[in-house]
Amino acid sequence: MMTCQQTEQLRAWLTLEAIEVAAWPQLSLLCWGRHDQWISGADALATYERNWRFVAQDMLTAAEANLIRGLVERHGKGAFNG
């Protein structure tokens, strides 16, 4: 059985590894032509970076901005190329 700390660590890891597209408004708009319900964290970061000019930054929720920061730290080695 997992401890609460282990459960939280797993949840944090999964949040940046398996991204549910529909849960993130701006990502969902960027993925309008895709049929994937879930994408990898690396793919999500690449999608944000590749299409950053289309992101309504003033419409980013705090949660989605935090997701992007987490993706940058985990998959972008701290650098956002958008």
C-alpha positions as CSV (number, residue, x, y, z in Angstrom):
1,M,0.0,0.0,0.0
2,M,1.2,3.5,-0.9
3,T,1.7,6.2,1.6
4,C,0.0,9.6,1.1
5,Q,3.4,11.1,0.2
6,Q,4.0,8.4,-2.4
7,T,0.5,8.9,-3.8
8,E,1.1,12.6,-4.2
9,Q,4.5,12.0,-5.8
10,L,2.9,9.7,-8.3
11,R,0.1,12.1,-9.0
12,A,2.6,14.9,-9.6
13,W,4.6,12.7,-12.0
14,L,1.5,11.6,-13.9
15,T,0.3,15.2,-14.3
16,L,3.4,16.0,-16.3
17,E,3.6,12.7,-18.2
18,A,0.0,12.0,-19.4
19,I,-1.9,15.1,-20.3
20,E,-5.7,15.0,-20.9
21,V,-6.1,17.5,-23.7
22,A,-9.7,18.5,-22.9
23,A,-8.7,19.5,-19.3
24,W,-6.6,22.4,-20.6
25,P,-8.5,25.1,-22.5
26,Q,-5.6,26.6,-24.6
27,L,-4.1,23.1,-25.3
28,S,-7.5,21.9,-26.3
29,L,-7.7,24.7,-28.9
30,L,-4.2,24.0,-30.2
31,C,-5.1,20.3,-30.6
32,W,-8.4,21.0,-32.5
33,G,-7.4,18.8,-35.4
34,R,-6.1,15.9,-33.3
35,H,-8.2,13.0,-32.1
36,D,-6.0,12.1,-29.1
37,Q,-7.7,12.3,-25.7
38,W,-4.3,12.0,-24.0
39,I,-0.9,13.1,-25.1
40,S,2.5,12.8,-23.5
41,G,4.0,15.6,-21.5
42,A,6.8,16.1,-24.1
43,D,4.2,16.2,-26.9
44,A,2.1,18.8,-24.9
45,L,5.2,21.0,-24.4
46,A,6.1,20.7,-28.1
47,T,2.6,21.7,-29.0
48,Y,2.6,24.7,-26.8
49,E,6.0,25.8,-28.1
50,R,5.2,25.2,-31.8
51,N,1.9,27.1,-31.6
52,W,2.6,29.7,-28.9
53,R,1.7,32.6,-31.2
54,F,-1.9,31.2,-31.2
55,V,-2.2,30.9,-27.4
56,A,-4.3,33.6,-25.8
57,Q,-1.9,34.2,-22.9
58,D,-4.4,36.5,-21.2
59,M,-6.9,33.6,-21.2
60,L,-4.5,31.1,-19.6
61,T,-5.9,29.8,-16.3
62,A,-3.5,29.7,-13.4
63,A,-3.6,25.9,-13.5
64,E,-2.7,25.8,-17.2
65,A,0.1,28.3,-16.7
66,N,1.4,26.1,-13.8
67,L,1.1,23.0,-16.1
68,I,3.2,24.8,-18.8
69,R,5.8,25.7,-16.2
70,G,6.0,22.1,-15.0
71,L,6.3,20.8,-18.5
72,V,9.1,23.3,-19.2
73,E,11.0,22.1,-16.1
74,R,10.4,18.4,-16.8
75,H,10.6,18.2,-20.5
76,G,12.2,21.4,-21.6
77,K,15.1,21.4,-19.2
78,G,14.0,24.8,-17.9
79,A,13.8,26.5,-21.3
80,F,10.6,27.4,-23.2
81,N,11.1,27.8,-26.9
82,G,7.9,29.4,-27.8
